[in-house]
Amino acid sequence: MEGQGEPPNQRAALPLAAAPDAAPTVPGGRRDYFGRLPDHLLLRILLRLSTEEAAQTSVLSQRWRGVWAQLPRLEFYHVESSVPARALAVYGELDIESLTVYSNQMDCQSTASWLSLAAPRLSGMLYFDNNHTVSQETMQSFLHEDDNEAVMQRGSFELPCFKKATAIRMDLGFLGLALPPAGVFDALRVMRLVNFWSRDQFGISDTVLPSLQEFFIRRVRGLTVLTLKSKSLLDIHLSFLPQLQNLDIVSPSLNKLEVTFCFYDVPESRANIAAERLEILRWEVPCVPDTVNLRKMSSIWVLGAPPVSTLWQETISAEFLNCFQAVDNLELDMIFGVSSSSLLQYLIVLSQFHQILEVEKQV
């Protein structure tokens, strides 16, 4: 989170109303000397309070009423689920530079309500944590529950279009999420989504997210087809997508790709990855799909291979390494218990890597 500080110029430049000769009074008949200050100084005071506390200053006097609605940053911590929507409904006309909501297990209806109010006003970062009160037992049942219908009963909502937001970071607490069928997230550069369920397919493209550079999703149920086609993406991280069957990535500028703990609950998987500029690849999944064409990735210098472990098919790591001629940095975890024949296979592959690197160094 950004630190507290002075409101930006557009807010600090609010007209300085002349202070009255006599200070207004507050309940109890006392003089409200703070109320004589111009708006931009009152805002500097309110920035030191939580948004809920700042809004409560409206009851001090007529002078304080509505000043909080000019705050550039709104932060709601452990509030009742209707509070963010009520606050945004009376917020001023200026843009919101950052919006933070820590909730106590907010449902889909409440979440969709305040998001729809925030979408046209937010010009910076959105941070939503709907998971901090979820028990470990609930999390495990979400990740390993066989009945998708039971998961979907948690409800779902459609993310409204944030045309001016630059970053969206949400831990959804196992709510269902879908992207809008229309609208363009013109300024969005970062999208990080955690703990949600999706109905089969999820995808992003340049037509909807033309500026997206970082895409991160983790712990997603129900997602079977993921399509990422973007000229702007630089960093993709996919983790704990157990039901993923088809992965399609077309991203000519992509620099880093991490795929971990995916493809677990499917007998067959398919992946198509077109990223000729990829430099960092970590493919830590229990399979090497036959359709993955990794040989055209000539720019890779950091390679994370599937671990050598009897928990997975013992030939996976060797098959994966055989897709590459040479890399500068190889990340390979080895877990004791591997059979001697499999270990020999790994050593042969690693020796080939070493020989190729030595030849390249001499050239």
PLY file of the C-alpha trace (Angstrom):
ply
format ascii 1.0
element vertex 363
property float x
property float y
property float z
element edge 362
property int vertex1
property int vertex2
end_header
0.00 0.00 0.00
1.18 3.50 -0.68
2.10 5.61 2.25
-0.01 8.41 3.62
0.78 11.84 2.31
-0.50 15.11 0.97
-3.37 14.94 -1.52
-2.28 15.32 -5.14
-2.25 18.70 -6.84
-5.71 18.45 -8.30
-7.11 18.11 -4.80
-4.69 20.44 -3.01
-5.66 23.16 -5.47
-9.20 23.37 -4.11
-10.18 27.05 -3.69
-9.13 28.45 -0.34
-12.32 29.75 1.18
-11.79 32.75 3.40
-11.98 31.77 7.07
-14.88 33.37 8.90
-14.14 35.85 11.66
-15.81 33.63 14.20
-15.21 29.92 14.24
-18.33 27.78 13.72
-19.57 25.80 16.64
-19.76 22.04 17.07
-22.27 20.04 19.15
-21.96 21.21 22.73
-21.46 24.86 21.84
-17.68 24.68 21.54
-15.83 26.60 18.84
-14.75 24.52 15.83
-11.36 26.05 15.09
-10.43 23.20 12.77
-13.52 24.06 10.76
-11.95 27.39 9.82
-9.28 25.62 7.80
-9.56 25.41 4.00
-10.58 22.11 2.42
-7.11 20.96 1.40
-5.87 21.20 5.01
-8.92 19.39 6.32
-8.20 16.62 3.83
-4.64 16.32 5.14
-6.13 15.72 8.58
-8.66 13.17 7.31
-5.97 11.23 5.48
-4.64 10.20 8.90
-7.95 8.50 9.69
-9.64 5.42 8.30
-12.28 6.17 5.69
-15.04 5.16 8.11
-13.68 7.53 10.77
-13.25 10.31 8.21
-16.88 9.96 7.11
-18.03 10.25 10.73
-16.57 13.79 10.92
-19.56 14.93 8.85
-21.59 15.07 12.06
-19.23 17.61 13.66
-20.69 20.61 11.87
-22.01 21.86 8.55
-18.45 22.81 7.62
-17.19 19.22 7.90
-20.10 17.68 6.06
-18.98 15.95 2.86
-15.30 16.95 3.10
-14.30 13.28 3.46
-15.85 12.59 0.03
-12.90 14.42 -1.56
-10.31 11.98 -0.17
-8.05 10.52 -2.89
-7.78 7.15 -1.11
-10.58 5.10 0.39
-9.84 2.24 2.80
-12.40 0.00 4.48
-11.23 -2.54 7.07
-13.50 -5.20 8.64
-16.63 -3.21 7.93
-20.18 -4.43 7.45
-20.71 -5.59 3.86
-22.96 -2.68 2.85
-20.58 0.07 4.02
-18.39 0.39 0.87
-21.44 0.72 -1.40
-23.10 3.30 0.88
-19.90 5.34 1.02
-19.29 5.23 -2.73
-22.90 6.25 -3.40
-22.29 9.64 -1.74
-18.65 10.08 -2.79
-17.71 13.26 -4.66
-17.08 13.70 -8.38
-13.27 13.44 -8.28
-11.39 10.28 -9.23
-10.45 7.74 -6.57
-6.72 7.03 -6.72
-6.80 3.82 -4.64
-9.56 1.74 -3.09
-8.97 -0.94 -0.45
-11.66 -3.22 0.98
-10.96 -5.83 3.68
-14.25 -7.59 4.28
-15.69 -10.23 6.55
-16.77 -12.74 3.88
-18.77 -10.48 1.60
-21.29 -12.17 -0.69
-21.60 -11.74 -4.46
-24.43 -9.22 -4.33
-22.64 -6.85 -1.95
-19.37 -7.23 -3.86
-20.97 -6.48 -7.23
-22.76 -3.46 -5.72
-19.71 -1.54 -4.57
-17.57 -2.61 -7.54
-20.11 -1.18 -9.98
-20.02 2.15 -8.13
-16.22 2.19 -8.01
-15.60 1.21 -11.64
-16.22 4.60 -13.33
-14.31 6.56 -10.66
-11.21 4.53 -9.88
-8.07 5.80 -11.62
-5.48 3.83 -9.63
-5.33 0.54 -7.72
-8.14 -1.67 -6.47
-7.35 -4.07 -3.60
-10.04 -6.44 -2.32
-9.43 -9.10 0.36
-12.44 -11.31 0.94
-10.52 -14.24 2.36
-8.83 -13.31 5.63
-11.58 -14.85 7.79
-11.85 -18.09 5.77
-10.82 -21.16 7.73
-8.19 -23.60 6.53
-10.89 -26.29 6.38
-13.00 -24.19 4.02
-10.00 -23.52 1.82
-9.13 -27.21 1.59
-12.71 -28.16 0.73
-12.72 -25.52 -2.02
-9.51 -26.85 -3.53
-10.32 -30.56 -3.30
-14.11 -30.78 -3.37
-15.25 -33.07 -6.21
-18.71 -31.54 -6.56
-18.47 -28.42 -8.72
-22.12 -27.60 -8.14
-21.46 -27.26 -4.41
-18.66 -24.80 -5.17
-20.86 -22.80 -7.56
-23.51 -22.39 -4.87
-21.24 -19.75 -3.35
-22.51 -17.48 -6.13
-20.81 -15.49 -8.87
-20.73 -11.99 -10.30
-19.46 -10.18 -13.38
-16.53 -7.81 -12.94
-17.54 -4.34 -14.19
-15.28 -2.56 -16.65
-12.66 -0.37 -14.94
-11.64 1.94 -17.78
-9.20 4.05 -15.74
-7.89 1.63 -13.09
-4.19 0.69 -13.36
-4.14 -2.39 -11.08
-6.72 -4.88 -9.80
-5.68 -7.23 -6.97
-8.45 -9.37 -5.52
-8.63 -12.36 -3.19
-12.25 -13.29 -3.78
-12.79 -15.73 -0.95
-14.12 -18.41 -3.32
-16.77 -16.32 -5.06
-17.39 -16.92 -8.76
-16.00 -14.39 -11.24
-16.50 -13.64 -14.93
-15.09 -10.86 -17.10
-17.58 -8.51 -18.78
-18.62 -9.35 -22.37
-18.08 -5.73 -23.42
-15.93 -2.79 -22.37
-12.22 -1.97 -22.45
-9.90 -1.79 -19.42
-7.81 0.87 -21.16
-5.28 1.63 -18.40
-5.08 -1.70 -16.56
-1.50 -2.99 -16.31
-1.79 -5.52 -13.43
-4.48 -8.13 -12.79
-4.04 -10.54 -9.87
-6.97 -12.82 -9.01
-6.87 -15.41 -6.21
-9.34 -17.93 -4.73
-12.29 -17.90 -7.10
-14.24 -20.25 -9.32
-14.88 -19.87 -13.01
-17.42 -21.51 -15.26
-15.22 -23.54 -17.62
-13.56 -20.80 -19.70
-11.59 -17.68 -18.89
-9.69 -15.51 -21.32
-8.10 -12.14 -21.95
-7.26 -10.37 -25.19
-5.95 -7.08 -26.53
-9.45 -5.91 -27.36
-10.45 -5.95 -23.67
-7.09 -5.43 -21.90
-4.83 -3.56 -24.33
-2.31 -2.41 -21.69
-2.07 -5.48 -19.45
1.52 -6.37 -18.50
1.14 -8.72 -15.50
-1.45 -11.49 -15.18
-1.56 -13.66 -12.04
-4.23 -16.21 -11.09
-4.00 -18.69 -8.24
-6.32 -21.32 -6.76
-9.16 -21.40 -9.30
-11.87 -24.08 -9.43
-13.92 -24.98 -12.49
-11.49 -23.45 -14.98
-10.87 -25.88 -17.85
-9.91 -23.59 -20.75
-7.60 -20.59 -20.34
-6.82 -18.36 -23.33
-4.33 -15.49 -23.11
-3.73 -13.56 -26.32
-1.95 -10.29 -25.70
0.80 -8.20 -27.30
1.45 -6.28 -24.08
1.81 -9.10 -21.51
5.27 -9.40 -19.94
4.64 -11.67 -16.94
2.18 -14.57 -16.52
1.84 -16.66 -13.35
-0.63 -19.56 -13.21
-0.84 -21.62 -10.04
-3.19 -24.25 -8.57
-5.52 -24.65 -11.54
-6.21 -28.38 -10.98
-8.96 -28.77 -13.59
-7.19 -26.94 -16.39
-7.32 -28.95 -19.64
-6.44 -26.45 -22.38
-3.94 -23.62 -22.11
-3.46 -21.28 -25.06
-0.92 -18.45 -24.79
-0.02 -16.17 -27.68
2.14 -13.34 -26.37
5.07 -12.10 -28.49
6.43 -9.78 -25.77
6.17 -12.23 -22.87
9.31 -12.30 -20.72
8.34 -14.59 -17.83
5.96 -17.56 -17.58
5.34 -19.64 -14.46
2.94 -22.60 -14.53
2.81 -24.49 -11.24
0.42 -27.10 -9.81
-1.90 -27.14 -12.83
-3.39 -29.97 -14.98
-3.80 -32.23 -11.92
-7.36 -33.51 -12.24
-7.41 -34.21 -15.99
-6.19 -37.37 -17.78
-5.11 -35.45 -20.88
-4.05 -31.86 -21.28
-3.20 -29.58 -24.16
-1.09 -26.44 -24.23
-0.11 -24.08 -26.99
2.51 -21.49 -26.06
3.75 -18.95 -28.59
6.22 -16.63 -26.83
9.41 -16.27 -28.81
10.92 -13.67 -26.46
10.41 -15.72 -23.31
13.45 -15.59 -21.02
12.22 -17.19 -17.78
10.12 -20.37 -17.85
9.07 -22.39 -14.81
6.96 -25.40 -15.80
6.32 -27.23 -12.52
3.34 -29.39 -13.44
2.87 -33.18 -13.34
2.76 -33.53 -17.12
4.34 -32.39 -20.36
1.46 -31.98 -22.81
2.27 -33.42 -26.24
1.11 -30.27 -27.98
3.50 -27.93 -26.16
6.06 -26.64 -28.62
8.91 -25.34 -26.49
11.76 -25.68 -28.97
11.19 -22.27 -30.56
11.92 -20.50 -27.27
15.55 -19.70 -28.04
15.81 -16.77 -25.61
15.27 -18.75 -22.39
18.11 -18.39 -19.88
16.28 -19.49 -16.68
14.45 -22.82 -16.81
12.49 -24.34 -13.94
11.77 -28.01 -14.65
9.24 -30.36 -13.02
10.76 -31.84 -9.84
12.39 -35.25 -9.88
10.04 -37.17 -7.58
8.31 -40.54 -7.32
5.13 -38.61 -6.48
4.92 -37.76 -10.18
5.61 -39.88 -13.23
9.35 -40.32 -13.04
10.03 -39.57 -16.71
8.30 -36.18 -16.74
11.32 -34.06 -15.88
13.54 -35.86 -18.42
10.90 -35.46 -21.14
10.63 -31.78 -20.35
14.38 -31.19 -20.42
14.61 -32.95 -23.79
12.51 -30.12 -25.24
15.45 -27.73 -24.87
18.96 -27.63 -26.26
20.59 -25.55 -23.54
19.89 -22.91 -20.89
22.16 -20.80 -18.71
20.36 -21.49 -15.43
18.52 -24.74 -14.66
16.29 -25.05 -11.58
15.64 -28.71 -10.72
14.39 -30.11 -7.41
15.28 -33.73 -6.64
13.42 -35.67 -3.95
14.86 -38.86 -2.46
13.22 -42.15 -3.41
13.70 -41.89 -7.15
14.52 -45.21 -8.82
18.08 -45.78 -10.05
16.94 -46.11 -13.68
15.08 -42.77 -13.56
18.00 -41.08 -11.86
20.31 -42.36 -14.60
17.96 -40.91 -17.20
18.08 -37.51 -15.54
21.87 -37.60 -15.32
22.15 -38.41 -19.03
19.91 -35.46 -19.91
21.83 -33.15 -17.56
25.15 -34.25 -19.07
23.82 -33.37 -22.51
22.91 -29.92 -21.18
26.43 -29.53 -19.83
28.06 -30.58 -23.08
25.94 -28.19 -25.15
26.74 -25.31 -22.80
30.48 -26.05 -23.01
30.34 -26.07 -26.81
28.44 -22.77 -26.85
30.98 -21.21 -24.50
33.85 -22.25 -26.80
32.07 -20.84 -29.84
0 1
1 2
2 3
3 4
4 5
5 6
6 7
7 8
8 9
9 10
10 11
11 12
12 13
13 14
14 15
15 16
16 17
17 18
18 19
19 20
20 21
21 22
22 23
23 24
24 25
25 26
26 27
27 28
28 29
29 30
30 31
31 32
32 33
33 34
34 35
35 36
36 37
37 38
38 39
39 40
40 41
41 42
42 43
43 44
44 45
45 46
46 47
47 48
48 49
49 50
50 51
51 52
52 53
53 54
54 55
55 56
56 57
57 58
58 59
59 60
60 61
61 62
62 63
63 64
64 65
65 66
66 67
67 68
68 69
69 70
70 71
71 72
72 73
73 74
74 75
75 76
76 77
77 78
78 79
79 80
80 81
81 82
82 83
83 84
84 85
85 86
86 87
87 88
88 89
89 90
90 91
91 92
92 93
93 94
94 95
95 96
96 97
97 98
98 99
99 100
100 101
101 102
102 103
103 104
104 105
105 106
106 107
107 108
108 109
109 110
110 111
111 112
112 113
113 114
114 115
115 116
116 117
117 118
118 119
119 120
120 121
121 122
122 123
123 124
124 125
125 126
126 127
127 128
128 129
129 130
130 131
131 132
132 133
133 134
134 135
135 136
136 137
137 138
138 139
139 140
140 141
141 142
142 143
143 144
144 145
145 146
146 147
147 148
148 149
149 150
150 151
151 152
152 153
153 154
154 155
155 156
156 157
157 158
158 159
159 160
160 161
161 162
162 163
163 164
164 165
165 166
166 167
167 168
168 169
169 170
170 171
171 172
172 173
173 174
174 175
175 176
176 177
177 178
178 179
179 180
180 181
181 182
182 183
183 184
184 185
185 186
186 187
187 188
188 189
189 190
190 191
191 192
192 193
193 194
194 195
195 196
196 197
197 198
198 199
199 200
200 201
201 202
202 203
203 204
204 205
205 206
206 207
207 208
208 209
209 210
210 211
211 212
212 213
213 214
214 215
215 216
216 217
217 218
218 219
219 220
220 221
221 222
222 223
223 224
224 225
225 226
226 227
227 228
228 229
229 230
230 231
231 232
232 233
233 234
234 235
235 236
236 237
237 238
238 239
239 240
240 241
241 242
242 243
243 244
244 245
245 246
246 247
247 248
248 249
249 250
250 251
251 252
252 253
253 254
254 255
255 256
256 257
257 258
258 259
259 260
260 261
261 262
262 263
263 264
264 265
265 266
266 267
267 268
268 269
269 270
270 271
271 272
272 273
273 274
274 275
275 276
276 277
277 278
278 279
279 280
280 281
281 282
282 283
283 284
284 285
285 286
286 287
287 288
288 289
289 290
290 291
291 292
292 293
293 294
294 295
295 296
296 297
297 298
298 299
299 300
300 301
301 302
302 303
303 304
304 305
305 306
306 307
307 308
308 309
309 310
310 311
311 312
312 313
313 314
314 315
315 316
316 317
317 318
318 319
319 320
320 321
321 322
322 323
323 324
324 325
325 326
326 327
327 328
328 329
329 330
330 331
331 332
332 333
333 334
334 335
335 336
336 337
337 338
338 339
339 340
340 341
341 342
342 343
343 344
344 345
345 346
346 347
347 348
348 349
349 350
350 351
351 352
352 353
353 354
354 355
355 356
356 357
357 358
358 359
359 360
360 361
361 362
